[in-house]
Amino acid sequence: MADIGDIKAIIFDLDGVLLSTDKYHYIAWKELADELGIPFCEKNNEMFRGVSRMDCMEMLVSKSATVVLTNKEKIAYAEKKNARYRSLLEEITPEFVEPEVRKTLEKLRMRGYRLAVGSSSKNSKFILKKTHLTDCFDSIVDGNDISRSKPDPEVFLKAAIALKAEPFQCAVIEDAEAGLSAAMSGGMLPIAIGEAKNSPLAKISLNTFGDLTEIF
């Protein structure tokens, strides 16, 4: 596994790390679940963190003993959920990003670290553009670039390649168990924040995003 002294590149999950659109995911999934007659609560939504859209769809359907969908129907419903989520995202602005996040990213770049976003979401580039975060990163790898979602390390390994860094030279900042597991599988340094900060998978835990400037 990577060690602090080896780190040259830092890969960030997007949702729950750089900003939070959890409430929009919840609204979109809840509306779809209600339509299908499947119980759904915020705790269920938390389990979807870091998981691909289709895997979330499978998890949702598995909650019901009576709802049976074909693969084509699952894809259609997942696309319907995403369309609703995208419509809700139209209201996000640069103010959705805490000033501490922007200042920290700026300091890390000034110190020579290469930065990337590694997210399972296919909406990452759209969200980064809406929040004026795109230019903070040297590379963005998201759900459009991978075939396997977290806990598979594919997204992080591709981000490392884009940053011209070996896995042991990369730290990953994550708020989900699936993401921390992916970082470990990829041979990277797993750093937890938010919901995952008490995870045993985390080599380092952050109380605030700004703590990164004390570590790196």
C-alpha positions in Angstrom: 0.0 0.0 0.0 1.1 3.6 -0.6 2.7 5.6 2.1 2.5 9.4 2.8 6.1 9.9 1.7 5.4 8.3 -1.7 2.4 10.5 -2.7 2.7 12.6 -5.8 -1.0 12.5 -6.9 -4.3 12.8 -5.1 -7.6 11.4 -6.5 -10.9 12.7 -5.2 -14.3 11.1 -5.3 -16.8 13.7 -6.2 -20.1 13.4 -4.4 -19.8 13.6 -0.6 -16.1 14.7 -0.9 -15.9 17.8 -3.0 -19.6 18.7 -2.6 -22.9 16.9 -1.9 -25.8 16.2 -4.2 -27.2 13.4 -1.9 -30.5 15.2 -1.5 -31.0 15.2 -5.3 -30.1 11.5 -5.6 -32.6 10.7 -2.8 -35.4 12.7 -4.4 -34.9 11.0 -7.8 -34.5 7.4 -6.4 -37.5 8.0 -4.0 -39.8 9.1 -6.8 -38.8 6.0 -8.9 -39.2 3.7 -5.9 -42.6 5.1 -5.2 -43.6 4.6 -8.8 -42.5 0.9 -8.6 -44.1 0.4 -5.2 -40.8 -0.3 -3.5 -40.1 1.1 0.0 -37.1 3.5 0.0 -35.6 5.7 2.7 -32.6 7.9 3.2 -30.7 5.0 4.8 -31.2 3.1 1.5 -29.9 6.1 -0.4 -26.7 6.1 1.8 -26.0 2.5 0.6 -26.0 3.7 -3.0 -22.9 6.0 -2.3 -20.1 5.2 -4.7 -22.1 2.6 -6.6 -22.9 2.7 -10.3 -26.4 3.7 -11.5 -27.2 0.2 -12.8 -25.9 -1.5 -9.7 -28.1 0.9 -7.6 -31.0 -0.1 -9.9 -30.3 -3.8 -9.1 -30.2 -3.1 -5.4 -33.5 -1.2 -5.6 -35.3 -4.0 -7.4 -33.8 -6.6 -5.0 -35.7 -4.9 -2.1 -39.0 -6.1 -3.6 -40.3 -9.7 -3.7 -42.9 -8.8 -6.3 -41.3 -6.3 -8.7 -39.7 -8.2 -11.6 -38.1 -6.2 -14.4 -36.4 -7.2 -17.6 -32.9 -5.8 -18.2 -34.3 -3.5 -20.8 -36.8 -2.1 -18.3 -34.1 -1.7 -15.6 -32.0 0.4 -18.1 -35.1 2.5 -18.9 -35.9 3.1 -15.3 -32.3 3.9 -14.5 -32.2 6.5 -17.3 -35.5 7.9 -16.0 -34.0 8.3 -12.6 -30.9 10.0 -14.1 -33.0 12.4 -16.1 -34.8 13.5 -13.0 -31.5 13.8 -11.1 -30.0 15.9 -14.0 -33.1 18.2 -13.9 -32.5 18.8 -10.2 -28.8 19.5 -10.8 -29.7 22.5 -12.9 -30.1 24.5 -9.8 -26.6 23.9 -8.4 -24.1 26.8 -8.5 -20.5 27.4 -7.6 -21.8 28.2 -4.0 -22.4 24.5 -3.6 -18.7 24.1 -3.0 -17.3 25.2 0.4 -14.6 27.9 0.2 -12.4 25.5 2.2 -12.5 23.0 -0.6 -11.4 25.5 -3.3 -8.6 26.9 -1.0 -7.3 23.4 -0.2 -7.3 22.3 -3.9 -5.4 25.4 -4.8 -2.8 24.9 -2.0 -2.2 21.2 -3.0 -1.7 22.2 -6.7 0.7 25.0 -5.6 2.7 22.4 -3.6 3.1 20.3 -6.8 0.5 17.5 -6.3 -1.3 16.3 -9.4 -5.0 16.2 -8.8 -7.8 14.1 -10.4 -11.5 13.3 -9.9 -12.2 9.6 -9.8 -16.0 9.0 -9.7 -18.4 6.3 -10.7 -21.0 9.0 -11.7 -21.6 9.7 -15.3 -22.6 13.2 -14.4 -19.2 14.2 -13.0 -18.1 16.6 -15.8 -21.5 18.3 -15.8 -21.4 18.9 -12.0 -17.8 20.1 -12.1 -18.7 22.5 -14.9 -21.7 23.8 -13.0 -19.7 24.4 -9.9 -16.6 25.9 -11.7 -14.4 23.1 -10.4 -13.2 21.7 -13.7 -10.0 23.7 -13.9 -8.9 22.6 -10.4 -8.0 19.2 -11.7 -5.4 17.7 -14.1 -7.7 14.9 -15.0 -11.3 13.7 -14.6 -12.2 10.0 -14.8 -15.8 9.1 -14.3 -18.5 6.5 -15.1 -18.3 7.3 -18.8 -14.7 6.0 -18.8 -15.1 2.7 -16.9 -16.8 -0.7 -17.3 -16.6 -1.7 -13.6 -17.7 0.5 -10.7 -16.3 0.6 -7.2 -15.2 -1.4 -5.2 -13.4 -2.4 -8.4 -10.3 -0.1 -8.6 -10.7 0.6 -12.3 -11.6 4.3 -12.0 -8.7 5.1 -9.7 -6.2 3.1 -11.7 -7.3 5.0 -14.9 -7.0 8.3 -13.0 -3.4 7.3 -11.9 -2.5 6.6 -15.5 -3.9 10.0 -16.5 -1.8 11.7 -13.8 1.3 9.7 -14.9 1.6 8.3 -11.5 2.1 4.7 -10.1 -0.6 3.4 -7.8 1.7 3.6 -4.8 2.2 7.3 -5.5 -1.5 8.0 -5.3 -3.8 8.9 -2.3 -7.6 8.5 -2.7 -10.1 10.7 -0.8 -13.4 8.9 -0.3 -16.6 9.1 1.8 -17.8 5.6 1.0 -16.7 2.1 2.0 -16.8 1.0 -1.6 -14.4 3.7 -2.6 -12.0 3.0 0.2 -12.0 -0.7 -0.7 -11.3 0.2 -4.4 -8.3 2.4 -3.3 -6.9 -0.5 -1.2 -7.4 -2.9 -4.0 -5.6 -0.6 -6.4 -2.6 -0.3 -4.0 -3.3 3.4 -3.2 -3.5 5.2 0.1 -7.1 5.3 1.3 -8.1 8.5 3.1 -11.6 8.8 4.5 -13.9 11.8 5.1 -17.5 12.2 6.0 -19.6 9.1 6.4 -16.6 6.8 6.0 -14.2 8.5 8.4 -14.6 5.8 11.0 -14.1 3.0 8.6 -11.4 0.4 9.4 -10.4 0.5 5.7 -9.1 4.1 6.1 -5.4 4.6 6.6 -6.1 8.2 7.5 -9.3 10.0 8.4 -10.1 13.6 8.0 -12.3 15.7 10.2 -12.5 18.5 7.6 -11.4 18.8 3.9 -8.8 21.4 4.9 -7.0 18.7 7.0 -5.4 17.6 3.7 -3.1 20.6 3.8 -1.7 19.4 7.2 -1.0 15.9 5.7 0.4 16.9 2.3 
